[in-house]
């Protein structure tokens, strides 16, 4: 198991035990995973690029 996968799995467990079920959301879990990974020293690179604003010079 890779280090990042271990961090993610630990975070999922923490999120499920620390966050009340009625407050759990996919976005909340994704935010939490991002926090855990960055605090563990991982850098995140988005796979989707946002197109430039056509109005900008």
Buried (B, 14 or more C-beta within 10 A) or exposed (E): EEEEEEBBEEBBEEBEEEBEEEEEEEEEBEEBBEEBBEEBEEEEEEEEEEEEEEEEE
